[in-house]
Amino acid sequence: MSQPYPPELVDVLNKGGAAVIRTDTIYGIVGRADNRETVERIYQIKGRTPEKSPIVLIANPSDMFDTYDHTVLATLRDYWPGPNSIILPSQSGPSWITRGNQSIAYRLPANAALQELLRATGPLIAPSANPEGLPPATTIEQAEQFFGNAIDCYCDGGVVTNVAPSSLYLYNNDVLTQLR
């Protein structure tokens, strides 16, 4: 997916809506990470475990809720942009994102269209487009079957043939450990 997202998607997201889009990896349910009501609504739509923190997509490291020192940022440059979600410690992240975990998983996608969307909306949460416990949607039609009218906007990004979420890393004491 490298074509631009439709302009109405930016409107929907900036007004607190929830959308299903093809991210840089798989279809995800996206909504503004700075909007508590939107985040909670997405958790309800998906049936997501409340204690499970979402991945936050960003366009730039300066979009993160916390400020990190140059050592952390230098490490992140080796993994971003790309399909790598990195769990970082958080002291300033909102409770609806950290969910009691004192950490936030961020991803800075390499996809130019997704980066442009993120610059227009700010950070977005992006859990996979499926009810908890079911396989992720591989088409927009499948996502629509899962969620129907509960989602404000569906954007078709084609068929996902490699249904693999991002690689997940934990940052701890200047070391990244791969979790998946």
C-alpha positions in Angstrom: 0.0 0.0 0.0 1.8 3.1 -1.2 -1.1 5.1 -2.6 -2.4 8.0 -0.6 -5.2 7.4 1.9 -8.5 9.3 1.0 -8.8 12.8 2.4 -12.1 11.9 4.2 -10.0 9.5 6.3 -8.1 12.4 7.9 -11.4 14.1 8.7 -12.9 11.0 10.3 -9.8 10.4 12.4 -9.3 14.0 13.5 -13.0 14.1 14.6 -12.4 11.1 16.9 -13.6 8.4 14.6 -12.3 4.8 14.1 -11.2 3.4 10.8 -9.9 0.2 9.3 -6.9 0.7 7.0 -4.1 -1.3 5.7 -1.1 -0.3 7.7 2.5 -1.0 6.8 2.0 -4.6 7.9 -1.7 -5.8 8.1 -5.2 -4.3 8.4 -5.6 -2.4 11.6 -8.3 -0.5 13.5 -6.9 3.0 13.8 -7.8 6.0 15.9 -6.1 9.0 17.5 -3.9 7.9 20.4 -4.4 11.2 22.1 -8.2 10.7 22.3 -9.2 8.6 25.2 -12.8 8.1 24.1 -11.6 6.9 20.6 -9.1 4.5 22.2 -11.7 3.0 24.5 -14.2 2.7 21.7 -11.7 0.7 19.6 -11.1 -1.6 22.6 -14.8 -2.2 22.9 -15.3 -2.7 19.1 -12.4 -5.2 19.0 -13.2 -6.9 22.3 -9.6 -6.3 23.2 -8.2 -7.3 26.7 -8.3 -4.0 28.7 -4.8 -4.5 30.2 -3.2 -5.0 26.7 -1.5 -1.8 25.5 -1.9 -0.8 21.9 0.8 -0.2 19.4 1.1 3.5 18.6 2.1 4.5 15.0 4.1 7.7 14.7 5.5 9.8 11.8 8.5 11.0 13.8 10.2 10.1 17.1 9.2 13.6 18.4 5.5 12.3 18.3 6.2 9.9 21.2 4.5 10.8 24.5 7.8 10.7 26.4 11.2 12.4 25.6 14.1 10.0 25.2 17.8 10.7 25.3 20.1 10.6 22.3 21.2 7.0 23.2 17.7 5.7 22.9 17.0 7.7 19.7 20.3 6.5 18.1 19.2 2.9 18.7 15.7 3.5 17.3 17.3 4.9 14.0 18.7 1.4 13.4 15.1 -0.1 13.4 13.0 2.8 12.0 11.4 3.4 9.7 10.2 -0.1 9.2 7.9 -2.9 10.5 9.4 -2.9 14.0 7.4 -2.0 17.1 9.5 -1.1 20.0 8.3 -1.1 23.6 9.8 1.8 25.5 9.5 2.8 29.1 7.0 5.6 29.7 6.5 8.0 32.4 4.4 10.6 30.5 2.1 8.4 28.4 -1.6 8.7 29.0 -3.2 5.9 31.1 -5.5 4.9 28.3 -2.3 4.0 26.3 0.0 2.6 29.0 -2.9 0.7 30.6 -0.9 0.2 33.8 2.2 -1.2 32.0 4.5 1.9 32.3 5.5 1.3 28.7 4.4 2.1 25.2 5.0 0.2 22.0 5.8 2.5 19.1 6.3 1.9 15.4 7.5 4.4 12.7 6.4 2.8 9.4 8.4 3.1 6.3 5.3 3.5 4.1 5.2 7.0 2.7 1.4 7.2 2.5 1.0 6.1 6.1 3.7 8.6 7.2 1.7 11.3 5.4 -1.5 10.2 7.2 0.3 10.2 10.6 1.6 13.8 9.9 -2.0 14.9 9.3 -3.6 13.1 12.3 -0.8 12.7 14.9 -0.1 9.3 16.5 -2.6 6.5 15.9 -3.3 3.3 17.8 -3.4 0.4 15.4 -4.4 -3.0 16.8 -5.1 -5.6 14.2 -8.5 -5.6 12.4 -10.1 -8.6 14.0 -12.1 -9.4 17.1 -9.8 -10.6 19.9 -8.9 -14.3 19.4 -9.7 -14.4 15.6 -7.1 -14.2 12.8 -6.6 -10.6 11.4 -8.7 -9.6 8.4 -6.8 -10.1 5.1 -9.3 -8.0 3.0 -11.4 -4.9 3.7 -14.5 -7.0 3.1 -13.5 -9.4 5.9 -13.0 -6.4 8.2 -16.4 -5.1 7.4 -17.9 -8.5 8.2 -16.2 -8.4 11.6 -17.2 -4.9 12.5 -20.0 -3.6 10.3 -21.3 -0.1 11.2 -19.2 0.1 14.4 -16.4 1.5 12.2 -16.7 5.0 10.8 -14.5 4.5 7.7 -13.1 1.5 5.8 -10.2 2.1 3.4 -9.4 -0.8 1.0 -5.7 -1.5 0.7 -5.9 -4.7 -1.2 -5.4 -8.3 -0.1 -2.9 -9.0 2.6 -0.9 -12.0 1.5 1.7 -12.0 4.3 -0.4 -11.9 7.5 2.5 -11.0 9.8 2.4 -8.4 12.5 5.3 -6.1 13.1 8.4 -7.5 14.8 8.2 -6.6 18.5 11.2 -5.5 20.5 11.6 -4.5 24.2 14.1 -1.7 24.9 15.7 -2.0 28.3 19.0 -0.5 29.5 20.1 0.4 26.0 19.5 -3.2 24.7 16.7 -4.3 22.3 15.4 -7.8 22.8 13.2 -9.3 20.1 9.9 -10.7 21.5 8.4 -11.8 18.2 
